[in-house]
Amino acid sequence: MVSRGQTRTGLTSAEVTRRVAAGQVNDLPRRSSRSYGAIVRANVFTLFNAVIGVLWVLILVFGAWQDSLFGLIIVANTGIGIVQEVRAKRTLDRLAVVGEVPVRVRRDDTEREIPPREVVLGDLVLLGPGDRLLVDGEVTSSHGLEIDESLLTGEADPVHKQPGASVLSGSFVVAGVGGYIATKVGRDAYAARLSEEASRFSLAHSELRDGVNKFIKYITWLVIPIGLLLIYSQLRRDTTFSEALTSAVAGIVTMIPEGLVLMTSIAFAVGVIRLGRRKCLIQELPAIEGLARVDVLCLDKTGTLTAGGMDLSEVIVLDDRLPVHDALAALANADPRPNATALAVRARYDDSPGWIARASVPFSSARKWSGTEFETHGAWVLGAPDILLEPGTPGYGAAADLATTGLRVLALCRADDGALARPDELGPLSAAALVTLSQRIRPEAPETLAYFAKQNVTLKIISGDNPESVAAIATSLNIPGGDRAIDARTLPEDDQHKLAEILETHTVFGRVSPQQKRLFVSALQSRGHTVAMTGDGVNDVLALKDADLGVAMGSGSGATKAVAQVVLLDDSFATLPHVVGEGRRVLANIERVSNLFLTKTFYAIVLSLLTGVVGLAFPFAPRHSTLVNAFTIGIPAFFLALAPCVERSRPGFVRRVLRFAVPAGVTCALATFGSFALAHVYSPDLTLARTAGVITLFVASWWVLVLIARPYVETTPSGRAVTWWRVALVASMAGLFMLAMALPFTRDLFALQPGDVVNDLTALGLGIVAAGVLTAVVALVRNHRRPAEPTAPPAPAVSPGAQAAPDGLGRRTEGGGRQGEPRG
């Protein structure tokens, strides 16, 4: 039980120490990171490591040690994966601490702010608008306290909480102030029990991750039967068991895309680190994929296009008989948790007139007004003119005219005594004054908006302010369609199809309620859009939760930051282009790398089947596979996975990769097998025949790298320039292979025997033919790709040609700017 004294003063320092010692503290793992032990286990105990480890042991026991070089893949994959993920973890944990919203508690009869993890059982937690409840408890004080529990219960309407009422973690305050005693903390709290499993760190639970897992699952099913087929076919040739096993291992190891999962992990981890350097906290790594797919960005004007603060511009008195200035000062100073409006008024009227508040109704986005009743001075309300004033009454027309200038306009009204007891029916109001506030447009907003226009990301400006005021801001920023603002109160809420049509053709919306923001997101998603929503206020929480990607400002409410996947810790709107660009870079590059690895998988499958059916020896040994794969896939993949790129990702990752990798893999396999078979016919020397197969395989698979690593020439503001690092990458891989063929040590190590002119030229010629076929395959893939996902019609000011190549095969995105860098 909570004593009366404790309710007023909170815990003492001694009581806090005892509870911490007893483990009664709100210590929960951060949602954005997993433990070091989990990272090590996830990278060591993988299916690929298990399969390759078994094959490595078999080769060490039955074969030559040179054929076991592929075992180094386990060390490389595991070590690099752990290092990169630990770096990402440290970045996430550091940013998570910076981005934590402190909790206000009362201890030793003093109000103080503490980190969320230091809240203990029995703490007196203080609440205000926008605060998120982190632990369960019982309300001890309430002054108009309204809590939204929709994220837990699904009920849209806020719940008024009186002393004695229970509150649950995971809900948030939409209006009023109060306090509650923590009765359940840590894993005992309601939200923690619901979300502990769902909110654990996940590397990439996404379409891309699911696609990679599908590849792994299918390949795993094929490994055993194809391996048995290879062993059986080799034993039929009267070879030793050791030779048969070596050939089978060569086929199986080549089938396994052992670096694909590693490259995916590295790309995501490095993306987190890069964004972390820009003070951008990725609270869920899957958000990286959402960044790449965004094609509609919903911006809340206040706190996004405009800075959080405002300045009181002018007070226009409508009734000289009323104490307007004293009323404004009293209203601003009576608010225990003033919002931006109250702070702006308080800055002008810093001296309170001494009015004593008797009752109050806190501001909420749904009501769009707040009010206080004072002893001997009556009730006063301050809010939106089009909500409080009737058409034709004094000030109504003037308020509308002022809103068109971009000012935020509020009406100060005198209400009847007792009117605040019935907030849904205020009754007659007497207009006392119009209050205008100037909003500060973020200096980076125009440049950032221009970037999104060039990238064909459609903007929707959504605000609770007057439509004319929002339109004025949008027009000043040259947002297409900004002059045609829609009053959201006129929109259909029960017809999603009609609402979606209006959203497609209009850009600016005013007087949008929190529930309507949620409907907007749903309507846009029904049209196939991937929607990002930005916000900083408590009225944005529900929409951020439902959006494909929620982006919160670092100075925003705790509830907003809790539900968002991305938090801009420095409140810089200019960070958004980097956020979107990083997501695009990650997904486009993973698709490129997947094309490389899956091409290898498919040519290994086809070679294994041909070998098993025809009954010839396998075209190469495991050491040959290690050599070719290192120069055509392993080393290049590291560079390509981290390369700059601005292509917007689309659904259909698996289909697109298969559409390239299957024909490319079949082409490489047929050319390699043909080269090996021809050489084997004319010479019984297996080493000579395998050398021919290795040459053909390298030329064909190197050309796959050439095609995937494009573009080699890109458009910049100063003209067209060669991307020398790409040219150097593919050229150096060819040079290293030729060096391996030329040096006696490496020739002996990898069992290569070049020098037969006819044999080598035939192998080279078949490789060149395969390269020509591969080029034709890429052209067919591009010409017959499916149309892109539906997008909104481009705005008139959008630069044409900004649409990126969706197939991941290296087409250049035109539109100016250096590839991989935000433009605008």
N, C-alpha and C positions, 0 to 999 in steps of 0.2 A: 504494500500500500504506500501511497505518496502522502507525506504529511503536509499540513498547511504551510508550515515554515519552508519546507523544501519547494512547494509550489511557487512561493513568492521569490525565494532567493536562489533556487537551484541547488546543485550539489556543492559540497565543500571540496577543497583540494584533497583532503584526506580521504573522503569518500570516493573521489575519482581514482586515487591511487589504489585503493582496495579493489575497485571494480576492474581496473586494468590488470592487476595481479591475478584476479579470478578469471580472466579471459572474457569478461563481459563487455567487449569492445566491438565496434563496428568495423572489423578487419575483414575485408573482402578482396579477392584478387581483382586486379584491374581488368576491365573487359577487353582492353586492346593488346594484352600481352599474355604470354604463357611462360611458365617457369623454365629455368635453364635445363633442368632434368627432362622436362617434356620436349624441349628442343632437341636435346641429344638423342633421346629415344626415337623421336619422329624421323631423324635423319639417319640413324644407324639401323634400326629395325624396320627396313623397308622390304617390299616384295622383290624389287630388283636386286638389292644387296644380297638377299637370301639366295636367289637363283644364280646370280653370278658367282657368289661365294662357293656354292656347291660345285659349279662347273670348274672353278679355279682349283679347288682341292682335287677334283678328278684328274685334271691335266697335270698337276704336280705329281700325282701318284702314278699315272699311266703314260704321260707324254713327256715332251721336252719342255724345259723350263722357259725357253724363249716363247713358247705358245701360251704361257701363263701371264704374259704382260698385261692382258686385258684386266687382270685382277687389280691393277692400280686404279681402275675406274672407281672401285669401292672407296679407296682412300680419298681420291680426289672429290668424288661426289659428296661423301660424308663431311670431309673437312671444310670444303667451300660452303656447303649448305649450312653447317653449324655457324661458321664465322659470319656469313651474311645475315642469318636470322638473329644472331646475338646482337649484331650492330643495329638491326631494325628494332629489336626489343628495347635496347638501351635508348634509342631515339624516341620510341613510343612512350616508355616509362617516364623519361625526362619531360616530354611535352605534356603527358597526362597530369603530372604534378603541377606544371605551370597552369594548365587549363582547369584545374579543380576549382570549383566554387566553394569558398569556405562556408562553414555552417555557423550561424550565430546562436550561441548558447548563453545561459546565465549561470555563472558559477561564483560562489562566494559573494552573492548579491551584486555581481558586476557582469555587464554584458561584454562578451568577447567573441572573437572569430577563431575557429579551429578547423583543421582539415577534417574532411568527412570520416576518415579512418580513425579519428580520435574521439568520436562520439561514444559515450558509454551508457550502459543501462541506467535509467533514472535521470539522465540529463534533461534539463529544461531547454527545449529547442524553440527559438523564436522564429516567427514566420512573417513574410511580407509578399507582395505581388511578385510572381515569377519564380518564387522559391520552389525547389523540388524537395519532396519529403524523402529522406534517405532511410529512415527507420520507422517502424510502427509505433503508435503511441495513443495517448488520451489527451484531448484538448483541455487546457486549463484556463485559457482566456481567449476571447473572440471579440473583435470589433469589425463586424461586417465580413468575417472570414468566409470566403467561398473557395472550395477545393474541387478541382476537376479530377474525377477518378475514371475518366473514359478509357485511359490506356489499360486499366485493370478490369473494369466492369463492362465497358462498351456503352455506358450511359453518357449521352452527350451533354446533358445539363449539369452545370456546377451544383455542388451540394453545400448548403449553408451549414456550418459547423458551430455548434454551441458548446460551452464547457461541459465536459463529461462525455462528449461524442468520441468515438474511436476514429483514428485516421490510419491509412495504410501507406507504406513506402511504395514509391512508383507513381503516386499522384502529385499534383502540383497546385499551387495557389494562384487563382486567377484574380482575386480581389480581396481587399481587407488585410488586417493584420491579426496576429494572435500568437499563442504559444502552446506547446504540448510536451508532455513527459514521455520520454522514450521507454516503451515497455518491451520491445523486441528489437534486438540489434544483430548485425552480422548475418549469418546464414539462417537465423531464426526469423528474420523479417520477411514479410509477405512477398515483396518483389524479388528478393534474393532467392526464395524457394522456387518462384516461378521461372526465373531467368538464369539460374546458375548454369544449367546445361546449355541453354540457347546462346548465352552471351560469352561462352568460352572462346578463346582465341581460335580462329580458323584461318588457314593460310589463304585459301581461295575457294570458298564454297560458292560456285558460280557456274555459268554455262561453260566458260572456258575450262574450269577445273573439272566439271562433269565430263566434258569432251575428252580431256586427257585421261581421266579414269576409265572412260569407255575403251579408249585405245588400249590401255593397259590390260583391261579385263579380257578383251578379245585376243590379244597377243598371248596372254597367259594360257588361255584355252588351247592355243595352237602349239605352244612350246613342246608339250609332252608327245602328242602324236607325230609331229614333224621330226622331233628328235629320235623317236623310235624308228620312224621310216628311214631316216638317214643311217642309223646304225645298222639296220637290217640290209639296206642297199649296199653299204660298204662291206659288210661281212659276206655278201653274196659274191663279191669280187675276189674272194680268197685273201683278203687283207687281214692283218693281225687285229686283235681287239683294240690295241692301243691306237693304231692308225684309224680304225673305224670310229673310235671315241673322239679322236682329235678332229676328224672331219665333221662329226655331229656337233661338237662344241662350237666349231667355227660357224656353222649355220645358225645355231641357237643364239650365240652371243650377238651376232649381227642382227638378228631379229629384234632383240630387246632395245627399245629406245631409252637406254639407261640414263641419258642426260636430259631427257625432256622434262621430267619432274623437277630436276635440279634447276634447269634454266627458268622454269616457271616460278619456282620459289625465289630465285635470285632477282628476277625482274620485278616481282612484287615487293621484295624486301628493299631493293635499291630505290624503287619508287617511293616507298615510305620515308626512306632516309632523305631523298632529295626534297620531298615536300616538307619534311621536318625542318630542313635548313631555312625554309621560307615561313617558318612559324605556322605551319599547317598541320594539325593533328588529325591523322586518320584513325578513327576509333574502331573501325572494322576494316580489315584488309580487303575484303570483297568489294569495298567501296571503290577501290582502284578501277575495277571493271566498270562500275556504274559511271565513273567519270568519263570513260571512253565512249559510252553509248549515248550520252545526253544529247538530245536534239531540241529540247524546250527548257528554257531556264525561267522560272518564276521568281521575280524579284519583289520583295516587300520594300516599298519606297523608304520608309523610315528606318534608319540604321543600316541601309544597304546603299541606296543611291544618295541618301543624305546622311550626314553625320548624326550621331545620337542626340546631341544637344540642340537646343533652340534658343533664340533670343527674343525677348518681348519687344515687339516693334511699336505698337500703338494701342492705346485704349480709347475707344470711341464711345463716349457717354451717350446713351439714348434717353435717359431720364434723369434730369438734374436733381430731382427730389430724393433720389436714392443715394446712400453712401457707397458709391461704386468702389472707390479706391480702398476704403477700409474693408469692404467685403472681400475684395480680391486678396488683400494681405492676410485676412483672417483665414480664408480658404486655403491659401498656400501654406501657411504656418501651422494649420491644424492637422495637416496630413503627416502621420508618423513615418511613412515610407514614400516620400514625394517622387512622382514620375518626372519625365523631362519637362512637361508643361508646368507642373507646380514649381520645379526648380527655376524655370525661366521667370515666372511671376515673382517668386521669392527673391530672386536677384534684384528685381526692381523695388519690391516692397519688403525690405529686410527687417522693418520694424513692425511687430504685431500690434494691432490696435487693442489687444487685451480682451477680445471677445471670448466667451467661454462656450465651448462646444458641448451640446447636449446629446446630439445624435448625428450619425453620418452614414452615407452610402458611398462606398469606395468606387473608384472608376473601374469599369470593365469594358472590354472591347465589344461585348454584346450590347450593353446599354449605350455606350459612347458618351456618358456624362458621369459626374460625381457631384455629391452635394453634402452640405453640413447644415444642421440646425443649431443656432446659437441662442443662448439665454438672452432675452430682451431684444434680440436683433433679428429674430425670425430665421427662416430657411432660405438658403441660397444654393443654386446649382450652376455648374459650369460644364459646358459640353458643346456638341456639334449644333450649329444653328439650324440646320435642316431637320434635326431631331427635336429640338426644344421649341423652335418658333414655328408658328403657323404662317402659310403664305399670306402676304398682305399686311402682316403685322410689322411694327417698326423694327427696322434692322434686317428683315429677311432679304430684301432685294440688295441692300448694301453688302451683306455677307456674301451673297452669290457673286457680286461684282468683284469684291476683294479676293475671293478664292481664285478667280481667273488670272490673277497676277502671280500666283505661286505661293502666296502667303497662307499660313494655316490660320483659320479663323474660328474663334470660339465665341459662344454667347454666354453672358452672365445674366442670370434671371433670378428674380425674387419669387419664391413659392409661398403658398399658404402654410401657416403653422401646422405641423403634423403631417404635411404632405409626404415627407421622406419615409414615413411608416408604410406608405403604399407606393413603392418605387415603380410598380407597373402602371399606376394611375396617379401621376403627379398632380393632375388637375390644372387649373388655369395658372399661367406663369406671366410675370411682368418682366418684359425685356428691360434690362438695366444698362447693358453695355456690350459692345463687340470688342473682343481682344484678339489682336493679330500678332502672330509669331513668325519670325523669319527662320527658314530652315537652311542649314548649311550643306550645300551640295559637295559631295566628296570630290576633291580635285582630280582623283584618278578615274572617276566614273566615265567621262567621255571616251577616253582612250580604251578603257576596258570594254565598253559597249561596242565600240568600233571593231574590236577583235572578234567578239561573238558574231557580229554581222558578217564579217568576212568568212567565218567558219560555218555559216549557215545554221547557227544555233538561234532558234526563234525566241524572242524575249516576250514575256508577259509581265507587265507592271501591275501588281496587286496591292491595294492599300485600303486601310479603313478610313482614310481621309476623304474629304469632299472630292468628287470626280474632277471638278474644274481645277482644283489646286493640284491634283496629281497630274492632270493633263498639262498644266503649265510647266511643271518640273520636267515631264517627259519631253515636251516640245523644246525646252531650253537645252536638252541633251541630244537633240536631233534624233530621237527615237522614232522610226517610221510608224505612222498611225497614231502618234502621241496626241494629236489634236482631236481625236475622236474617242473621247473617254466614255465609258459605260457606267451608269449607276447600277451597282450590283443588286440593289433592292428591286430592280425591274426584271431581273433574270429569272427564268423558270428553274425551280429547284427540284421539281418532281419529274422532269423530262431530261434525262442525261443526254439523249441524242441531240435535242435542240440546243442545250447548253454547250455541247461540244462544238456545234456549228458556229455559235457566236464566238466562242473562244478561238476558233481557227481564223476568224476574219477580223478580230479586234485585238488590240495590244494593251490598252490601259483600262483599268477597272478601279473604281472608287467605291467607298462605303461597303467594302467586302467584310462580311462577318467571319469569325473564326471557322464556323461550320461551313460556310461557303468556300473558304480557301481549300478545305478538304474536298468539297465537291468538284472544285476546279481541277484539282490534281487527278481525281478519279475520271473525270470527263476527258481530259487530255490523254490519259492512259488508255481509255477505251478506243481512241483513234490510233493506237499503236505507237504513241510517243513514249520516249524515255524522258521522264520529267525530273528535273532538279529544282528544289525549292530552297530559297535562302530566307533567313529571318533572324531576329534577335529577341523578339518579345514573346510573352507567354501566349499571345493570340496566334502565334505561328506553330505551336507545338504539334497540333493534330495534323496539319498539312505536312510538316517536316517528317512526321512519322510515316505517313502514307506515301510520300514521294519515293521515287526510285533512288533518289539521292538527296539527303537532307544536309544543308550547309548552314551552320550557325556561326554567328559572330562571337569572338572571344569575350566581348563585354556584355553579351546577351544574358538572358535569365538562365538560371541553373537548369530549369526544366527544358529549355530549348537546346542547350548543349548536351543534355543527357540523351535526347532522342536522335540527335543528328549523327550522321556517319562521319562528317567532316567538320572540324572547327577551325575557323581562321583566328588564331590566337591574337594576332596583332590588329584585327578588325580591318585589314586592308582588302578592299574590294579588288584591288589590282592583283591580288594573289590568285583570283579565280581562273584567269587564263592559264596560269602555270598548273593549277590543279587539273583542269580539263586536258591540257596538253600532256601532262604526265600520264594520265589514264590512257590516252590514245597511244602514247609511246609504248607503254607496257603491253597492251593487248595486241597491237599491230606487230610488235617484235616477237611476241610469243607465237603468233600465228606463223611468222616467217620461220622461226626455229622449229616449230612443229612440222612444217613442210620438209625441212632438212631431215629430221629424225624419222619421220614416217616414210619418207622415200627409202631410207636405208632399211626400214623394217619390211617394206613390201618387196624390195629387190631380194632380200634374204629369204623371204617366204617363197618367192617364185624360183629362186635358185635351188632351194632345198627340195621343192617339189620336182623340178626338172631332174635334179641329181637322183632323187629317189626313184623316179619313174624310168629314166634312161639307164641308170645303173653305172654311170661314170663316177670317177672320184669327185669330191667336192672341189670347186674351182680355186679355192684358196684355204690356207690354214688360219688358225686364230691370230697368229702374229701378223698376217697380211691384213686381216680385218682391222686390227689395232692401228696399223700404219695408215691405211686409207681413211678410216673413220676420223683419226686425229686431224688430218689435214683438210678434210672436206666437211666435217661436221663439228667435232669436239672443240677445236680452237676457234674456228669462225663463229660458232654459236655464242660464245662468251661476248664477243664484240657486237654481234647482231642483236643480242638480247638487251643490250644497253644503249643501242644507237638512238639518235634523235629521230622523231617521227611525229607527224600530225594527222595521220589518217583516223577518221572516226570509225570506230568498230561497229559492226552490225551483227545481228543474230545469224546463226548458221555456220558457226565456227567448224563443227565437225564436217559438214557437207563440203565446205570450201577446201579444207585441208585434204579430204579424201579425193576430191575432184582433181587436185594437183598430184598428190603423192602416189596414188594408185597407178596412173599411166606413166608417171616418171619412174617409179620403181620397176614396173614391168619392162620399160625400155632399157633401163640400166642392166636388169637381169638378163634379158635376151642377148644384148650385146656382149656382156661378160661371158655368158655360157657359150655363145657362138665362138668367141675368140679362144676360149679355153679348149673347146671341142676341136676346132681346126688345128690348133697347135698340138693337141694330143694325138690327132690322127697322123700327123706328119712326124711326130717324135714321141717315143715311149718315155722320154724323160719327164717325170711329173713336175719337177721344179721348173723346167723350161715352160711347160704348159701353164702352170700357175702364174709364172711371171707375166705371160701374155694376158691372162685373165685379170691380174692386178692392174696392169697398164690400162686396159680397156675400162675397168671399173673406176679407176681414178679419173680418167678423162671424162667419163659420163657423169659421175657424181660431182666432179669439180665444176662441170658446166651447170649442174643444178644449183650449186653455190653461186655461180656467176649470175644466174637468172634471179635468184632470190635476194642477193645482196644489192640489187639496183635500188635507187637510181645512181648513176655515176656522174650525171650532170644535173644540177638543180638550179632553179630560178632564185635569184637574189635581187634586192632592190637596185643593185648596180649592174644587173645583167645575168648571164648564165655562167656558172662556175663549176669546175670539176670537183667532185668530192674525193679528194686524193686518198683519204683513209680507206675508202671502200676499194679503190683501185689497188692500193698497197696491200690490203688484206687478201684479195683473191690472187694477186700476183705472187705474194710471198708464200702462199700455200702451194702453188705450182712450183716455185723455186725450191722449197723444202723437200718436196717429193722427188724432184730431179736430183737434188743433192743426196738424198737417201739412196737413189738408184746408182749414183756415181761413186760413192765412197765404199771401199772394200769392207770396212767394218760393219756398216749398216746393211750392205748386201748380204753379208754372212749372217748377221743377226736376224734379218727378216727373210732369209732363205730365198733371195732373188737372184736370177741369173740372166740379166740383159746381155745383149751383144749379138744375138742372132738377128741379122738385119731384116730378113723376110718375116720372121716371127714378130719382131718388134713393130715393123711398119704395118703389118696386118692388124695387130692389136690397136695401134694408134689410129688406123683408118676406121676400124669398127667403132672406136670411141668417138671419132669425129662425126660419123654417121648418126650415132646415138644422140650427140649434141644437137644435130640438125633436127632430129625427130622431137627432142625435148623442146626446142624453140617453137616448133609447130604446135606442140601440146599446150604450151603457155598461151599462144595466140588463140587457140580454140577455147581455152578456159575463159579468157577475157571476153571473147566475142559472144559466148553463150552463157555468161553468168546471169543469174536471176536479177531482176530489178531490185533496187534498194528498198528498204522498209519505208512505209509512208511517212512523209514529213510535211510539215506545214508549208503552204506556198511561201516562197521567199519574199521578204519585204522589199519594197521598191528600192531602198537604199543599199540592199545587200550586193556585195561585189560578186559578179558571176564568176564561175570557174573555181569556186572555193571547195567544191565537193572532192573529197579525196578518193583515191582508188581503194575499193573495198576488199580486194582479193589478197592483199598481203604480199604481192609479188613485185613490189618496188615501184609502182607508178608514182609520179611526182604530184603532189597537191599544189596546184597553181594558186595564185592570189597574192604573191609578194611575201617577202620575209624569208628568213633563213629557216630551213627545215628543222623542226623540233623546238623552235623558239616562238613564244607568243608574239603575234604580229598585231599591229594596230597602235 
